[in-house]
Amino acid sequence: MFSHLTAPTLDPIISLSAAFREDPRAEKVDLGIGVYKNSSGETPIMQAILQAQDIVAKTQKSKSYVGLAGCEEFNQCMVDLVLGDTPVRDRLSVIQTPGASGALRMLADLMHFAQPETTVWLTDPSYVNHKPIMEAAGLKVKFYSYFSQKTKMVNADRMLADLAHAGPKDVVVVHGCCHNPTGADIDFSAWQAITELAQKNGFMPFVDIAYQGFGDGLQEDAKGIRYMAERVEEMLITTSCSKNFGLYRERTGAAMVLGKNATEATNARGKLLTLARTTYTMPPDHGAALVKTVLQSDSLTIIWKNELVEMQQRLLSLRKSLCNQLRNQHNTSQFDFIESHKGMFTMLGLTAEQMLRLREDFGIYGVADSRINIAGLTEKDIPYVADAIMKVL
């Protein structure tokens, strides 16, 4: 049965973590996989989550099945977090999923069932798992211009020119904030322009918001998606609790469908539940229970929000420190764009060969396309990383 299978292609990010762990060098830095680390280089459990775990352990009376849609209280908490008071709840359906990747796959399968000829437009470049998930569901994939290799920022004019060609059988994926892998975000005027194009040309926006709170803050990061949701007829949304709640291994996410009316949203939910039943049946409960517990408690919500602000501010500080080190110690403004990017990631603009040298010569692990995880830095790493970057140039 398996004799004809070819050797597997290693995941470009997950494989880096394995290689990093096996690297015997004491001086090594993991800037590959997207996890937040504190000043000690650890990925901590947030205090709000620690307290929520105690509450869940003491109050949860059963480990019985929850349901195909997961925890409904968690689902409503996600709607509150992402969409706030945007007046669309009467035509919105949501289910809990195993992380944002699970949400992406569920919505991809839904698109293929509802409209098999759908073409999904992704940013160039985009999250490494976007294309494989869409293609695995049987959908066609196209890329639209997004990141300028010259300016290291969004090329909004080229982006909008490309999206002007998207039509009624197309779905356009937009990163809600903290673009992965570039760190370059569209501004609010671009959100308005994409919304206008969706209204005019009939394509469906699909917003993947996996880093809410890591960019400009919880509310500001959701400003564009809320504006869009209020003005388009149909929309798809995926969200994750991996980063902003630190629940990486708990696989806690949600998929949302905004329909033209309540009936269409309900029908879409019904199909999503059927797809879930034949894929994983029910999402894991623990992460959702923790998030629900935090967001339903005023005191825990305050603790969580304060922790999230601390993480976001530290990311800004790490970006500024790296830029200052490169600018002041190496007399270059070549990497000043790093300070303008948002969230966890930045693309340095180095070649694959230079990224390989960073890994082999200096033990600095980043993705071949030059994406590095700013949140993987510690303050003491910055001089070493800056020196290594300049040496491979």
Secondary structure, 3 states (H helix, E strand, C coil): CCCCCCCCCCCCCHHHHHHHHHCCCCCCEECCCCCCCCCCCCCCCCHHHHHHHHHHHHHCCCCCCCCCCCCHHHHHHHHHHHHCCCCCHHHEEEEEEEHHHHHHHHHHHHHHHHCCCCEEEEEECCCCCHHHHHHHCCCEEEEEECECCCCCCECHHHHHHHHCCCCCCEEEEEECCCCCCCCCCCCHHHHHHHHHHHHHHCCEEEEEECCCCCCCCHHHHCHHHHHHHCCCCCEEEEEECCCCCCCHHHCEEEEEEECCCHHHHHHHHHHHHHHHHCCCCCCCCHHHHHHHHHHCCHHHHHHHHHHHHHHHHHHHHHHHHHHHHHHHHHCCCCCHHHHHCCCCEEECCCCHHHHHHHHHHHCEECCCCCEEEHHHCCHHHHHHHHHHHHHHC
